Amino acid sequence: MYRTLVLAPAFALAAALLAAPAFAASSQCSTAPKAKFQPEATLKAQLKSEGLNVKRIKTESGCYEVYAIDKAGKKVNVAFNAETLAQVSNAEAGEGN
């Protein structure tokens, strides 16, 4: 029984470490050429379907930086990888790069 208790946390840690690169990939801006970027209109339509009123989309260093208003009227600033449209963890990811 003691082995089971020791192995279970070790297995969970190993699984988390193996999954970490998958999560990290979506938290970066694209390094692909602009020709590979998804159209801004695709992102805008996606966000509109989620209830956001998009005011502006800027392209900066492989990210789309979105300025929008949510359903509650609150300002939203979020960034997306321009190639995959995966949300980036840092809303200012493309700034200064």
C-alpha positions as semicolon CSV with decimal commas, in nm:
position;residue;x (nm);y (nm);z (nm)
1;M;0,000;0,000;0,000
2;Y;0,286;0,238;0,078
3;R;0,424;0,195;-0,274
4;T;0,089;0,293;-0,422
5;L;0,082;0,612;-0,220
6;V;0,436;0,701;-0,324
7;L;0,388;0,613;-0,692
8;A;0,059;0,798;-0,737
9;P;0,206;1,146;-0,665
10;A;0,514;1,061;-0,873
11;F;0,294;0,958;-1,166
12;A;0,088;1,277;-1,136
13;L;0,404;1,488;-1,137
14;A;0,540;1,306;-1,443
15;A;0,210;1,354;-1,627
16;A;0,210;1,726;-1,543
17;L;0,568;1,766;-1,667
18;L;0,488;1,590;-1,994
19;A;0,181;1,807;-2,048
20;A;0,363;2,134;-1,970
21;P;0,511;2,181;-2,320
22;A;0,162;2,157;-2,471
23;F;0,041;2,438;-2,248
24;A;0,354;2,647;-2,303
25;A;0,313;2,637;-2,681
26;S;-0,011;2,832;-2,667
27;S;0,137;3,102;-2,445
28;Q;0,370;3,242;-2,711
29;C;0,331;3,457;-3,018
30;S;0,385;3,301;-3,359
31;T;0,724;3,305;-3,526
32;A;0,575;3,208;-3,863
33;P;0,568;3,451;-4,157
34;K;0,257;3,671;-4,185
35;A;0,135;3,463;-4,480
36;K;0,066;3,181;-4,231
37;F;-0,143;3,399;-3,995
38;Q;-0,515;3,334;-3,960
39;P;-0,733;3,620;-4,088
40;E;-0,826;3,882;-3,827
41;A;-1,188;3,841;-3,938
42;T;-1,182;3,478;-3,820
43;L;-1,069;3,584;-3,473
44;K;-1,321;3,868;-3,463
45;A;-1,607;3,630;-3,553
46;Q;-1,492;3,383;-3,288
47;L;-1,484;3,651;-3,019
48;K;-1,820;3,792;-3,126
49;S;-1,974;3,445;-3,088
50;E;-1,835;3,444;-2,732
51;G;-2,016;3,769;-2,656
52;L;-1,730;4,017;-2,695
53;N;-1,771;4,347;-2,881
54;V;-1,432;4,384;-3,054
55;K;-1,317;4,745;-3,076
56;R;-0,967;4,697;-3,219
57;I;-0,723;4,423;-3,320
58;K;-0,352;4,504;-3,349
59;T;-0,090;4,274;-3,497
60;E;0,235;4,280;-3,300
61;S;0,525;4,036;-3,317
62;G;0,320;3,731;-3,415
63;C;0,025;3,807;-3,186
64;Y;-0,314;3,961;-3,236
65;E;-0,379;4,198;-2,946
66;V;-0,753;4,245;-2,899
67;Y;-0,929;4,533;-2,730
68;A;-1,294;4,454;-2,665
69;I;-1,591;4,502;-2,435
70;D;-1,745;4,198;-2,264
71;K;-2,115;4,130;-2,195
72;A;-2,093;4,313;-1,862
73;G;-1,952;4,627;-2,030
74;K;-1,599;4,568;-1,895
75;K;-1,294;4,644;-2,111
76;V;-1,100;4,336;-2,216
77;N;-0,741;4,323;-2,344
78;V;-0,629;3,978;-2,458
79;A;-0,369;3,840;-2,700
80;F;-0,384;3,547;-2,940
81;N;-0,118;3,363;-3,139
82;A;-0,176;3,498;-3,492
83;E;-0,106;3,162;-3,656
84;T;-0,312;2,931;-3,433
85;L;-0,552;3,179;-3,267
86;A;-0,467;3,018;-2,933
87;Q;-0,502;3,262;-2,645
88;V;-0,171;3,384;-2,506
89;S;-0,138;3,405;-2,130
90;N;0,014;3,756;-2,140
91;A;-0,215;4,016;-2,299
92;E;0,091;4,231;-2,382
93;A;0,284;3,940;-2,536
94;G;0,359;4,112;-2,866
95;E;0,462;4,444;-2,713
96;G;0,821;4,548;-2,755
97;N;0,930;4,237;-2,944
